[in-house]
Amino acid sequence: MEDSYIRVKSPCVRLKYRRFKRVVTPNWQRRGRVEILADILKAAIEGARGTHIMYKANLNFIQRKKYLTDALNAGLIGVRVRSPLVYVTTEKGHEWLKDYRKLLESSDAFST
């Protein structure tokens, strides 16, 4: 990477700033629905509130609401009713995660 510098001159301070170029690797991709759902199920394995799932799965509020609703309707996540709602991965969700991991392992075997 080529270094380029900017000199700032003022009566009081003389600084040297290094300018960085943003490097984007071609392997970075956006997550799909399946990866997001897997992250949500992993976050809720031991039980988690909605905000904890949001942070652990790296979602915003709108995404969290949509994906949790879809997971609840599919029976992959259950709710423990308390004063804060606690979401828990159901048995069906555990099976889904097992199948997802097997799929990842088999796709890794083909890529190498």
PAZAMI-106816 format. One record per atom (N, C-alpha, C, O): residue in one letter; y, z, x. Coordinates in steps of 0.1 Angstrom, whole numbers, padded with zeros to 4 digits, always signed. Layout:
N
aYZX/...
This chain:
112
m-0012+0000+0008/m+0000+0000+0000/m+0012+0000+0009/m+0013+0008+0018/e+0021-0009+0006/e+0034-0010+0014/e+0043+0001+0010/e+0046+0004-0002/d+0049+0008+0020/d+0058+0019+0017/d+0072+0013+0017/d+0076+0005+0026/s+0080+0016+0007/s+0094+0013+0007/s+0102+0025+0004/s+0097+0034-0004/y+0113+0026+0010/y+0121+0039+0009/y+0135+0036+0003/y+0140+0025+0004/i+0140+0046-0004/i+0153+0045-0009/i+0161+0056-0002/i+0157+0068-0002/r+0172+0053+0003/r+0181+0063+0009/r+0192+0067+0000/r+0199+0058-0006/v+0194+0080-0002/v+0204+0085-0011/v+0215+0091-0002/v+0212+0101+0005/k+0227+0086-0003/k+0237+0092+0006/k+0248+0098-0003/k+0252+0092-0013/s+0251+0110+0000/s+0261+0118-0007/s+0268+0126+0003/s+0263+0128+0014/p+0280+0132+0000/p+0287+0140+0010/p+0278+0152+0013/p+0280+0157+0024/c+0270+0157+0004/c+0263+0170+0006/c+0249+0168+0011/c+0244+0175+0020/v+0242+0158+0006/v+0228+0157+0008/v+0224+0142+0012/v+0230+0133+0008/r+0215+0142+0021/r+0209+0129+0025/r+0194+0130+0024/r+0187+0138+0031/l+0189+0123+0014/l+0174+0124+0011/l+0167+0111+0013/l+0174+0100+0013/k+0155+0112+0014/k+0147+0100+0016/k+0136+0101+0005/k+0127+0110+0006/y+0135+0091-0004/y+0125+0091-0015/y+0115+0080-0012/y+0119+0069-0008/r+0103+0083-0015/r+0092+0073-0013/r+0090+0067-0027/r+0088+0075-0037/r+0089+0054-0028/r+0087+0048-0040/r+0072+0044-0041/r+0067+0037-0032/f+0065+0048-0052/f+0051+0045-0054/f+0049+0034-0064/f+0056+0033-0074/k+0040+0025-0061/k+0037+0015-0070/k+0025+0020-0079/k+0016+0026-0074/r+0025+0017-0091/r+0015+0021-0100/r+0003+0011-0098/r+0004-0001-0099/v-0009+0017-0096/v-0021+0009-0093/v-0030+0011-0105/v-0033+0022-0109/v-0033+0000-0111/v-0042+0000-0123/v-0056-0006-0119/v-0056-0018-0114/t-0066+0001-0120/t-0079-0004-0117/t-0085-0011-0129/t-0083-0007-0140/p-0092-0022-0126/p-0097-0030-0138/p-0108-0023-0145/p-0112-0027-0156/n-0114-0012-0140/n-0125-0005-0146/n-0120+0005-0157/n-0128+0009-0166/w-0107+0008-0158/w-0102+0017-0168/w-0101+0009-0181/w-0096-0002-0182/q-0107+0016-0191/q-0107+0010-0204/q-0103+0020-0214/q-0105+0032-0212/r-0099+0016-0226/r-0097+0026-0237/r-0111+0030-0242/r-0120+0023-0242/r-0111+0042-0248/r-0123+0047-0254/r-0125+0041-0267/r-0115+0038-0275/g-0137+0038-0271/g-0140+0033-0284/g-0143+0045-0294/g-0143+0056-0290/r-0146+0041-0306/r-0150+0051-0316/r-0162+0060-0312/r-0162+0072-0315/v-0171+0053-0306/v-0184+0060-0303/v-0181+0071-0292/v-0186+0082-0293/e-0173+0067-0282/e-0170+0077-0271/e-0161+0089-0277/e-0163+0100-0273/i-0152+0085-0286/i-0144+0096-0291/i-0152+0105-0300/i-0151+0117-0299/l-0161+0100-0308/l-0170+0108-0316/l-0179+0117-0307/l-0181+0129-0310/a-0184+0111-0296/a-0192+0119-0287/a-0184+0131-0281/a-0189+0142-0280/d-0172+0128-0277/d-0163+0139-0272/d-0161+0150-0282/d-0160+0162-0279/i-0159+0146-0295/i-0157+0156-0305/i-0169+0164-0307/i-0168+0177-0309/l-0181+0158-0308/l-0193+0165-0310/l-0196+0175-0298/l-0201+0186-0300/k-0193+0170-0286/k-0195+0179-0274/k-0185+0191-0275/k-0189+0202-0272/a-0173+0189-0280/a-0163+0200-0280/a-0167+0210-0291/a-0164+0222-0290/a-0174+0206-0301/a-0178+0215-0312/a-0192+0220-0312/a-0196+0226-0321/i-0199+0219-0301/i-0212+0223-0300/i-0213+0238-0302/i-0222+0243-0310/e-0205+0246-0296/e-0206+0261-0298/e-0196+0266-0309/e-0195+0278-0311/g-0189+0256-0315/g-0179+0260-0325/g-0165+0260-0319/g-0163+0265-0309/a-0156+0253-0326/a-0143+0252-0321/a-0133+0250-0333/a-0137+0243-0343/r-0121+0255-0331/r-0111+0252-0341/r-0105+0238-0339/r-0108+0232-0329/g-0098+0233-0349/g-0093+0219-0348/g-0085+0216-0336/g-0086+0205-0330/t-0076+0225-0333/t-0067+0223-0321/t-0075+0223-0308/t-0072+0215-0299/h-0085+0231-0307/h-0094+0231-0295/h-0101+0218-0294/h-0102+0212-0283/i-0106+0213-0305/i-0113+0200-0305/i-0103+0189-0301/i-0106+0180-0293/m-0091+0190-0306/m-0080+0180-0303/m-0078+0180-0288/m-0077+0169-0282/y-0077+0191-0282/y-0074+0192-0267/y-0086+0188-0259/y-0084+0180-0249/k-0098+0193-0263/k-0110+0190-0255/k-0113+0175-0255/k-0118+0169-0246/a-0111+0169-0267/a-0115+0155-0269/a-0103+0145-0266/a-0104+0133-0267/n-0092+0151-0262/n-0080+0144-0258/n-0075+0134-0270/n-0074+0122-0268/l-0072+0141-0281/l-0068+0133-0293/l-0054+0138-0298/l-0050+0149-0294/n-0047+0130-0305/n-0035+0135-0312/n-0039+0140-0326/n-0051+0139-0330/f-0029+0145-0333/f-0032+0151-0346/f-0038+0141-0356/f-0047+0145-0363/i-0032+0130-0356/i-0037+0120-0366/i-0051+0115-0363/i-0059+0114-0372/q-0054+0113-0350/q-0068+0109-0346/q-0077+0120-0350/q-0088+0118-0355/r-0074+0132-0346/r-0082+0144-0349/r-0086+0144-0364/r-0097+0146-0368/k-0076+0143-0372/k-0078+0144-0387/k-0087+0133-0392/k-0097+0136-0399/k-0085+0121-0387/k-0093+0109-0391/k-0108+0111-0386/k-0117+0109-0394/y-0110+0114-0374/y-0123+0115-0368/y-0131+0127-0373/y-0143+0126-0375/l-0124+0138-0375/l-0131+0150-0381/l-0136+0147-0395/l-0146+0151-0399/t-0127+0140-0403/t-0131+0137-0417/t-0143+0128-0417/t-0152+0130-0424/d-0143+0118-0408/d-0154+0109-0407/d-0167+0116-0403/d-0178+0113-0408/a-0166+0125-0393/a-0178+0132-0388/a-0183+0142-0399/a-0195+0144-0400/l-0174+0148-0407/l-0178+0157-0418/l-0185+0149-0428/l-0195+0153-0433/n-0180+0137-0432/n-0186+0129-0442/n-0199+0124-0438/n-0208+0122-0446/a-0201+0121-0425/a-0214+0117-0420/a-0224+0128-0418/a-0236+0125-0415/g-0220+0140-0419/g-0228+0152-0417/g-0231+0155-0402/g-0240+0162-0399/l-0223+0150-0393/l-0224+0153-0379/l-0218+0166-0375/l-0221+0172-0365/i-0208+0171-0383/i-0201+0183-0380/i-0201+0191-0393/i-0200+0186-0404/g-0203+0204-0392/g-0202+0213-0403/g-0190+0223-0401/g-0183+0223-0390/v-0187+0230-0412/v-0175+0239-0411/v-0180+0253-0414/v-0187+0256-0424/r-0176+0263-0405/r-0177+0277-0408/r-0164+0281-0415/r-0154+0281-0408/v-0165+0286-0427/v-0153+0290-0434/v-0149+0304-0430/v-0156+0314-0433/r-0138+0305-0423/r-0132+0317-0419/r-0117+0315-0421/r-0112+0305-0427/s-0109+0325-0416/s-0094+0323-0418/s-0090+0311-0410/s-0083+0302-0416/p-0093+0309-0397/p-0092+0295-0392/p-0105+0288-0393/p-0115+0294-0391/l-0104+0276-0397/l-0117+0268-0399/l-0123+0266-0385/l-0116+0262-0376/v-0136+0268-0384/v-0143+0265-0372/v-0153+0254-0374/v-0161+0255-0383/y-0152+0244-0366/y-0161+0232-0367/y-0172+0234-0358/y-0171+0238-0346/v-0184+0230-0363/v-0197+0232-0355/v-0205+0219-0356/v-0206+0213-0367/t-0210+0215-0345/t-0219+0203-0345/t-0232+0207-0352/t-0239+0217-0349/t-0236+0199-0362/t-0248+0201-0369/t-0261+0196-0362/t-0259+0190-0351/e-0272+0199-0367/e-0285+0194-0361/e-0285+0179-0361/e-0289+0173-0351/k-0279+0172-0371/k-0278+0158-0371/k-0269+0153-0360/k-0271+0143-0354/g-0258+0161-0357/g-0249+0158-0347/g-0255+0159-0333/g-0253+0151-0324/h-0264+0169-0331/h-0271+0171-0319/h-0281+0159-0316/h-0282+0154-0305/e-0287+0155-0327/e-0296+0143-0325/e-0288+0131-0322/e-0293+0123-0313/w-0277+0129-0328/w-0268+0118-0325/w-0264+0118-0310/w-0264+0108-0303/l-0260+0130-0305/l-0256+0131-0291/l-0268+0128-0282/l-0266+0122-0271/k-0280+0132-0285/k-0292+0129-0277/k-0294+0114-0276/k-0296+0109-0265/d-0293+0107-0288/d-0294+0093-0288/d-0283+0086-0280/d-0286+0076-0273/y-0271+0091-0281/y-0260+0086-0273/y-0262+0087-0258/y-0259+0077-0251/r-0267+0098-0254/r-0270+0100-0240/r-0281+0091-0235/r-0280+0086-0224/k-0291+0089-0243/k-0302+0080-0239/k-0297+0066-0238/k-0300+0058-0229/l-0288+0062-0247/l-0282+0049-0247/l-0274+0047-0234/l-0274+0036-0228/l-0266+0057-0230/l-0258+0056-0218/l-0267+0055-0206/l-0264+0047-0197/e-0278+0063-0205/e-0287+0062-0194/e-0294+0048-0193/e-0295+0043-0182/s-0297+0043-0204/s-0304+0029-0204/s-0294+0019-0200/s-0297+0009-0193/s-0281+0020-0204/s-0271+0010-0201/s-0268+0011-0186/s-0265+0001-0179/d-0268+0023-0180/d-0266+0025-0166/d-0277+0019-0158/d-0275+0014-0147/a-0289+0020-0163/a-0301+0014-0156/a-0299-0001-0155/a-0304-0007-0145/f-0294-0008-0165/f-0292-0022-0165/f-0280-0026-0156/f-0281-0037-0151/s-0270-0018-0155/s-0259-0022-0147/s-0261-0021-0132/s-0253-0026-0124/t-0271-0013-0128/t-0273-0011-0113/t-0284-0020-0108/t-0287-0020-0096/
